[in-house]
Amino acid sequence: MLTIKSASTVFPSEPTPSTILWLSESDQLMQWTHAPLVFFYKSNNDINYGGSMPFSMETMKKSLSRALVHYYPLAGRLRWIKGGRLELVYNARGAHFLEAYSDAKLEELGDFAPTEAVQDLVPKIDYTTPVENWPLLLVQLTRFRCGGVCVGTAISHTVADGRGNASFINLWAKLARGDGLRDDEIPFHDRTVLRSHKPLRPPRFDHIEFTKPPLIIGCSDAKAEQRKETTVTLLRLTKEQIEGLVEEASEFPYRNMLMKRPHTRYEAIASHMWRCACKARSGNDHQPTRVRIGVEVRNRLRPPLPRGYFGNAILGTVTSTCLYGDLLSKPLCYAAAKIKEATGRMTDEYIRSALDFIRSQEDVSPLRNNFHIRGYSEAPFLGNPNLAIGSWINLQFYAADFGWGKPTYVVLEIFNLGDLNIMAKKDWRQKRRLLRSGKSLSDPFSTSSSVRMSQNPRMVWHLEDVQNLIYLLIDEYNVRTFVDGKPKDPKLWQQIAQKLDIPDYPGISGVQVMGKVNSLKQDYKAFQFLKDQTGVGWDEEKDTVDADDGWWDLKSQANPNITKFKNKGLANYPELHLLFAYSTASGALRQSSVQRAPTPEECARRERAVRDRHGGFHNVDEEHIASGGGVNLSCGGVQSMDTSSSSRKRGSASVMGARQRRKAKPTSEELYYDEVRNFIIGRRDRDGAGSSGHSGGMKECIAALQSLNPRLPIEQFTVVVRYLTGNRDAQEAFLAMDDDIKGDWARYVK
């Protein structure tokens, strides 16, 4: 049983501006109800909730009062103006604050799904009273018999979006802990940055998001659907299940479809839920349906909105209308492509055009997102046969530490008909999805999700599998079908998948290969980031940077992926450098202009290193590594993969062929490179030249080499000389040379 112990109003602790705030068009479109959130904190030691501070109601009130100084719009009130629009009055009327006690235990709430018991933990608003009387922020602190506590908040949708809510909650929590604020934590309140152009420009696009959504076949309106009783379903997805959905959604629906990247988690989950809803509703295969998606525009605008912008930076977009039959019969990638298409159109120009369209409306009431309010008929209904999907995945609600530790659970309480919200769980290994659907519907998750997930188990790549993949990538690199860290044709992913022979995963897909290659590329970029650092040592034994924890913590803020290399280096680094160096900003090209040629001793040492590592044989790509292609063998370069005869024999003919080519005897062309190198080293030994890249030494080398084969122009000899002396720009040019030209050198030697 829940008992309200006290009710009070919390005012800003200092004077705040007293004026009227203009609300943007995106504010006007938001529902005038409140967004409820509940933060649960378990008790570890009676009233010390897992943190260093005891729970104090007075501390919570005082810190909230201080937080309202910075977030003073939340202490104001709304009022209606013409055209169905609202404006915000800064009058410091304060926030509503409730103290409650529950004789229940936290564990009795089960999985924290938004049941009636959870709904009681959020303050209620009487929407039958004038809007001027509605607090824009309401807080309820509830203490449980077990010693746990929860913070329930309700913040006006009109005033702030999810990111604004998270920023406010985290600032309040920081003040409650007694911490100071940084300058970048102060909110930005000037909403005129979203004001439409003057004079008002006509819309530049057909804004289908403002058209009426499809209705149930045979119905002339959505009143019957809106009156139906609904229930909330909570579904937890593991990381492995989400990865399975991403892989399935990223499969090419047609062979000629080009795809620059796999689908995002949001696109995969949203498309899967769309199909689940269609299946659960058991409608006609010819039933039209579409999805409405809320898109954050902060970073889509040019220039982006100021950091800390507090307000609604969310605009809706919709998919093109689809049929139930198509969504259920076609692969998941069909629905995912519709989601991607809808979000992809939200460019700066499209967003500005949408804002102009809203501004041009005499009355915005028909556009406002109040479809979820029972009995409200002005706004279009987005429930059955349609769906509205929001994402709170990247919002930092789990950072809200009031001094008792971070929350155990955060519940987004929803009341919307046909609404789906995707939210991250505390440890990021699970996602929580909340769907409100009609009670009469079958369980949309009984078969679709579980069966789909079992068909897409997470693939575990063993070291041998990774090495075989790298063999095949180098093969493609040598024939220039894999350039700058990516394939020239996306179909290459599937071709490589067919060549791989992994007994545990006989049906490996091209998308899985693409995902693994992208993962290797990210690892390479992170490790290269470490190698570019100065002012620290290199641990020869660990093959990584030798620095204290403070250095790692600081650098990981710029590149979080480096933490995996704190105690070990990157396996197969030389080969990954060959594949990815020229596709990253920190790669070899950037450093080429300042790199000096190696000394004769360094040339000889690198040559010995390559010959020792590869059984005395090498090819063009190995020379690229040994001759200055970016592998710093003198400062702890990690062990490369084993290409000797003792390496693993399992693999397809393609993999074995790739290995055999890597172990082939030197060609006459390679012997010619040795001859050139020896000539250059000998010239420098005799003349004492610091670098054959100096004008005099370079000219002498070119002249001598050209006398060996006068048919080749000077430019080509310049390239090969620089290639063999460590200049990376020249190395890239050399590798891109026509094979016929390289063949001239080989034929001369013969």
N, C-alpha and C positions, 0 to 999 in steps of 0.2 A: 504494500500500500504506500502511495506517495503522499506526503504532507508538505504543503507550502508553509514554511516557517516565517518568512518575512518577504515584504515587497517594498522596493524603494526606487528612487530615481538617482542616477549617477550623472553629475554634471562635469564639464571640463574643469580641470583644476586651475586654469588660467583663462583670462579673457580671450575670446576668439572673434574672428571677423563677424560683423553683423551686416549682412547684405543678402542679395538674392543671387543664386547660382543658375546660370543658363544650363540646361540639360541638352546633351547632344541628341542627334537623331537615333543613335544606337541605344541611348538611355530610354528614349520615348517608346521604342519598340518592345522593351522588356516588360514582363508582367509586373503589375503593381503589388504583387504579394511578396512574401519574404522567403529567403532561401535558408532552410534549417540545416544545421550541422550539429553533431554530437561527438565530443571527444571523451573517450573513456580512459581512465588511469587506474590501474590496479594497485592495491596496497601491498607493499612488501613488509613493512614494519609498522603496523597500525597506521598512524597518520603521517609517517614519512614515506611518501609515495614513490619509492624507488629513486628518489633524488636526495639532495642534501638539505632541502628546506621543508619544514613542516607546513601542513596546509593551514592557511589563515584566510578567513573570509574578509577580514579588514584589508589585508594585503591585496587581495583580488580587486576590491572596490577602489582602493587608492591608485593602483596601477591602471585600472580601466579609466579612472578620471584623468590620469596623465596621458593615456593613449588618445583620449578624445580631444586633447589639445592639438594633436597632429592630424587626427582624423575627425575634424570638427563637423564635416557634413553629416556624420552619423548621429550628431546631437541635434540636428535640425529637424524640419518637417517639410512634407510635400504640400503642394496646393495645385488645384486645377486652374488652367488658363484656357483660352479658346483653342478650338481645333482638336479637342480631346487630348491636349498636351498637359504636361506637368512642369512645374519649376520647383526648385529647392530653396527654402528659406532658412538662412543661418540665424536661428534664434536661440540656440543653446538651451533648448528645452530638455535635453538630456536623454539618456538611455534607461530603459526599464530593466531593473535588476531583481531577480527572485532568488531566495535561498530555500532549498527544499531538502527533505530527508526521505529516504526509502528504506523500508524494513526488509527489502530483498537483498540478495547477494548478486554481484556482477555475473557470476556464472549462470544464474537463473535466467539471464537474458539470452542464453544459447549462443547462436552465431551472430548476434547483434543485427539481425535483419530488421528493417523498419516496421516492426509490429506496433500494436497499440501501446504496449508497455514502453517501447522506445519513443514513440510519439509524445508520451507524457513527460519526457525529459526535455522538451523544447517548449519555450513560452508560447502561449496562444494569443492571437490577435483577433479582435472583433472587427471584421471588415464591414460590418453594417453601420459603423460609426463614421463620421466625416473623416476624409483622408488627412485633414489637418491635425487630427488627434492621434494618428498612428505613429508610435515610436519607430524610427528607422533601424534601431538596434535594440534587441531584447536579449537578455542573458539569464540563464537559469543554472545555478550551481547546485548539484544534487549530491549528497553524501549517502553512501550505502552502508548497510549493517556490517558488511565485511571489511569496511575501512576504505573501500574504493571511492572514487569520486568521478563525476562527469561534468563537463562544461557544455551546456546546450546553448547554441546561439541561433538567432534568426535575424538576418540582415536583409534589408529591402533590395529586391531585384533591380529596382529602378536606379538605385544609388551606386551599386557596385556589382561587378561580375566575380567569377570564382577566383581569379588571380588577385583582385582587390580584397576579397574576403580573406584569402590566405595571408596576404601582406599585413592586413590589420591584426589578425589573430596572432601572428608571429611577433609583431611589434609589441602587442599587449603582453605576450608571454615573456618577452625579453625584459620589459620594464618590471614585471612581477618578480623576475629573478634578481633584479637590482642591477642589471647591466646597462651600460650607456648605449647610445644610438650613434651609428655612423651617418655621415651626410647622405649616403646613397640609400638610406632606409627611410628618409623623409618623403612622404607622398607628394605627388604633383597633382594639383586640383584644377588647373585651368582647362576646362573642357572645350574651349573655343578652338583648340587645335584640330577639332573634328568638325568645325563649322563649314557649311557648304560655301561654294564660291559666290561672290557677288560681282555682277548680277548672276542670278541662278542659272546654271547651264542645264539644258535638257539632258535626260539620260542618254548615254552612248551605247547601251546594250539592251537587249530584251531580258528584263529581269523576271525570269520565270519563278523565282522564289516568292514573288508577290502575287502569283496567280493562285486560283483555288485548287486545292489538292483533289485527287480522285475520290469518288464516293463508292460505297458498296453498290454493286450492280443491282439495279432495280429500285434504288432509293433516290429520292430527290434532295435529301438533306442528311445531316449527320446527327440529328437530334436523338434518335433512338439509340445510336451507339454511345453518345455522350451521357445518356442517362443510365447506362449499364453499370452494375457494380464491378469493381476491379479489385485485384489483389497484387501484392508485390512479390516478385520472385528474386531471390538472391543466388547468384551462381558464382562460385569461385573457380578461377582458372589457374593452373600451375604454369610456371615458366615454360615447361616442356610442351604443354598443351598449346600455349600461345605461339611458340615457335613452330609447332605443327600447323597451326592455322596460317601463319605467315608463309610457310613453304607452300601449302596448298593454294593459297590465294595468289602466290607469285608465279605459279605455273602458267606458261603462255597458253591462252585459249586457242590461238591460231598460230600456225608456224611462222606467218609473216608479221606477227606483232613484235614491235621493237619495245624494249623495256629498259629504261636506264637504271632502275634500282628495284629491289624487291618492295612489295607493299609494306607499309608501316603496320605496327601493332594495331593502331586504331582502325585502319582500313580493313585489316583482316578480321578483327573482332566484329566491327560494325556490319560488314557484309555477311558474316556468319549469322549474326543475330537477325538480320533482315530476312534471311532464308528461313531461320527457325520460326520467326513470327508468321511468315506466310504458311509454313507447314502446319503450325498449331491452329491457325485460323481456318484451315481446311476450306478455303474458298474455291471458286471457279478458276480453272486454269487461265481463263481470259480476264480475270479480275486485275484491273490496273492498280498500281501501287507506286509510291515514291517515298524517299527518306529525306527528312529535313535535318541539316547538320549545322550546329553552331560552330563558327570558325573565329578564332581569335585573330584580330587584325593588327595587333601592336607592331609586329615586325614585318607585316606584309605591306604596310604603307611606306611611301618614300617621300620624305624621310620617315623613319620609324617614330612612333609616339615616344615622348620623353620617358626616361627611366622612372619607374614609380608611379606612372599614370594611374590615378584612382578614379574609376568610372567603368562604364560598360564599353569594352573594346571587342564586343562580340557581334557578328552579323550572321544571319542565316543564309545558307545556300541549300539547294535541293538537287537531288539526282534527277535525271530524265525519267519519265514515267516508264515503268517496266510491267510485265505481266507475271502473275504468280507462276504460270507454267514455265516461262523462260528461266526465272530465278531458281526454280526447283530442279529443272532438267539439265541446265547448263552447269559447267564447273563453277567453283566458288570464285574463280578469277573474273567471271562475268559480272557478278555483283560488286566485287572489289574494284573493278575498272570503273563502274558507275560512281562509286564513292570517290575514287581518285579524280575522276573528271569533274565532279561537283566542287571539290575543294580546290582543285587546280585552277579554276576560273577566277578565284578570289585574288586578283592582282590589284595593285594600287589604283589603276584606272577604273577597274570594275567596282572596287569598294567606293571610290569617290562618286562614281555614277549612281550607285545604290543610295548613298547619302543624299545626293541631289534629288533622286526620285522620292525619297521619304519626305524631304523638305517641301517638295512641290505639292504634297497632299494637303487638302484643306482640313481633313480630319484623319488622324492617324489611328483612330480606334479600331478600324477593320484590319489594320496590320499588326496590332499589338498581340503578343504571344500569351493571351489569356485563355487559350482554348481549354486548359486543364481545369478551370474553375467551373464547377457544376452550375448549370443554368446560364452561363455566359455564352451568348450566341453571336456576338459581333465578330469575333475573330474566327478564322478558318480552323476547323477541327483537324488535328494532326494525328488522331488515333486511327483505329481500324478503318480502312485497310492500309493505313500509312504508318510511319514510325518517325519519331523525333529522337535524335541521338546526340548526346553531349559527351565530352571527355574531360575528366578531371585528373588524368593520368599524371601530368607533370606538375601538379600543384603541390606545394610543400606543406600540406596539412600535418604530416607526421613530424614536422620539426617543432611543433607547438609545445615547448617545454616550459611550464610555469614554475619550475623549481622542483617538481616531483618526478622528473624523468619524462621521456617522450610518451605520447599516448599509445596504449595497447591497440585500440581500434578507433577509427574515425568513421562515422556513419553519415552518409549523405542521405537524408530522409526525403523521399520524393512522393509526390501525390499526383503526378501528371498521368493522364490517360495516354497509353501508347508511347510512354517515354522510356528511353534507355540511357543510363548514365554509366560510364566506364571510369572506375576509380582504382588507383594503385593501393595495394596492401602495404603494411608497414615495411616489410623486408624486401619489397619489390620482386619477390619470387612468385607472387600471385597477383592476379587482378580480380577485382570484385565488380560484378555487373549487376545492376539493379534494373529490372524490367517490370513495369506495371502493365498487366494485361487483363482481359476479361476473365472472370472466374469460370465461365462456361467453356473456356478454351482447354484443349488438351495440353499436357505438359510439353512445352516446346523444347525441353532439354532431355527428354527421356531417352531418345535414341539418336537424334541428330548429332548432338555434341559428343556423346560418349563414343559412338561408333567412329565418327570422324577422327577423334583424337587417337583412338587405338590404331587407326590406319596410318598415322603420321608420328611414329615414335621419334624421339630426339635421337639424332645420329651421334655416336661417339667416335671421333676420329682418333685412331691410334697413330703412334709416331710413324710406323711403316706406311700407313695409308697417306699421311701427309707427304711423306717423301715421294711416294709414287705420284701423287698429284703434282708435286713440284717438277719431277722428271717430265711429265707431260706438258706442263706449262713452258718449260725451257724449250722443249721441242717446238711448240707453237711460236715461242719467241724467236727461235732461229729462222723460222720461215716467215716471220713478220705477220703472223695472224693474231699475235698477242703483243700489243704495243702500248707503251705508257701505262702499264698496269691494268689494261682492260682489253677485251677482245674486239677486233674490228667488226665481227658479226656476233650478235648475242646467241646465235645457234651453236657457237663454239662450246658453250657450257654443256649442252646436252651431248655433244660429240665427245667431250672429255669424260662425261659421266659414263658413256657407253664403253669407253676404253678402260676405265678403272675396273679392277677386279677385287672387290671387297666381299669376302664370303658372308660376313654378318649382315651386309646390306646389298643384296643382289640387285635390288631395284632402285639404286641411288639415282636421284633426279638431277637435272641440270641446275635447278634452283638451289639444291643442297651444295653442289659444287660452287656455284656463284657465292653463296653465303660463306663457305669456308675460305674462298680466295679473298673475299672482302675482309674476313677476320684476320687472315695472314697479313693483309695490307695494313690494317690498323695496328697490328703488332709491330710491323716493320716501322711504321711512322713513329710509334711511341719510342721504339728502341733508337731510331735515328735521332729523335729529339734528345735522348740521353747523350748520344755520342756528340751532339753539337754543343753541349754545355761546356762552359769554361770555369776555371777556378776550383775544380774538384779533381780528385784522383780517380784512377781506374784500378779496380780490384782484379788482378790477373787471375786469381783462383776462381772467383765467381763470374768473371767476364761481364762486369757491370760497373756502374759508378760507385765509388767509395765515398760515401757522405753520411752525415748524421741524419737522425729522424727528422729534425727540423727542416733540413734541406729538401728531403723527400716530400714532406707535407706541403712545403711552399710550392715546389715544382708540380706536384700532382694537381694543384688548383688549375694550372694551365693545361695539363694533359693527364687526366686521371688514369689513363691506361698504363702509365709508366710504373705503377705500383707493383705490377706482376713481375717486373724485372729488378726488384729490390734486392733479391738474394740469388738471382741467376740471370744469365744472359739469354739471348734469343737464338734458339736452335735454327740452323740453316740460314743464318744471316747473310752470308755471301751470295747465295742463290736468290734470296728474297731481294737483296740489294740490286742484283742484276735485273730482276723482274719489275721492281717498283720504284727504283731511285729516281727515274726521270718523270714520274707522275706525282711527285710531292714537292712542295715548296722548299723543303729542307734537304732535298736530294742533291745529286752530284752536280746538276747543271748550275745551281746557285753558287756552288763553291768553285767551279771550274776556273773562274776568272782570276782567282787568287792562288790557285794551287801551283806550286813549283814542281819541276821535274825531280824524280828521285835520284839519289846519288847512285853511282855504279854499285856500291855495296848493297844499297837498298834494292836495286834491280835484281842483283844476284840472290839476295835473301828471299825476295818475293817469289822468284822463279823456283828456288828450292822448296819453299813452302807449298806452292801449288803442286810441284812434282811429288813431294812426299805425301800430300793429301790425296792425290788422285793416281797413285800408283805409277808415277813417272810419265803419264800421258796427259795431254790437255788438248782443248780445242779453242776456237776463237773466243767463246764466252769465258772460258777459264782464263785465257790471256787477259781478257778485259778486267777480270777480277785481280789477277796478279800484277798487272801493269799500272795499277793506280785507279782502278774502277770504283774506289770508295771503301774497300775493306781495309781497315787499319789493323793489319796483322801485328803491328808492333805495340799496340795498346790494348790487348786483351780481346781481339776478335774471337767470337765464340766458335766452337767446333762446327764445321760444316757437316752435311750429311755424308754418310759413308757410301761411296760409289765403287768400292773395291769388290773383288770377287767374293769376299766374305759377307757382303750385305745380303739382305733377305731375297730369296729366289722367287717367292710367291708373286704372281702378277700375271696380267694378260700379256698377249703378244705385243701389244702396243707399248705397255710399260717396259717390258724386257727390251724391246727395240730401242726405246729411249735410253735405257741404261747402256746398251751395247754401243750406241753412238757416242755416249759420254766416255766410254772406255777405249775407243778406237785408237789405233796407232797414229802417230803424227803424220799428217799429210805433207806433201812437198811444199805446199803453201805455208804450213806452220814452220817447216824447216827454214824457209826463206825469212820468216819473221825472226827466227833465232839469229840468222846471219845478219840481218839488219841491226838487231839489238847489239850483237857483239861488236859490230862496226861502230855503233854510236858510243858504246862503253869504252871501246879502245880509243876512239877519237878524244873522248873526254879525259881518259887516263893520260894520254900524251900531251894534250893541250891545256889540261887543268880547267876546262870549261865548267862553270858551275851548273849550267843547264843548256841543253841543246836547243832550248827555246829562245836563247839569246840570238840576236840577228846574225852575228858572225858564225857561230857554231851551227845554227840551223841551215844557213846558206851552204856551208861546206858539206854538211850531211846530204842536203838535197842534191847538190851538184855531183857528189860521188855516187849517190844512188841512181841518179838519172843516167849516169854513164853506163850503168849496168843494163838499163832498158830504156833507151831514148824514146821509145814509142809512147811512154806515159807522160802526161803533162805535169808541170811542176806542182800544180795544186794538189794532185793526188799523192805525190811524194811528200808534200808538206803534211798531209793528213796522216800518212802512215808513220812518219817520223814522230809527230806529236802523239800519235796513238801509243807508240812504243815507249814514250818518255813520260806518260802519266797525265797528259792534258785531256781532261774529260770531254770538253767540247769537241775536240778532234776525234776522240774515241767514238762519240755518238755519230759523227759524220762518217767515220770509217765503217762502222757497223751498218750504216744505211747505204753504203756503196753498192753498186751493181755487182752481182757475182761474176759477171764476165770480166770486169776490170780486175777483181781479185785474182781471177783465173790467169790473167796475163802474167802476174808475178809467179804463180806456180809453174806455168809453162816455161818461163825463162829458166827457173832452177833446173827443170828436167833437162 
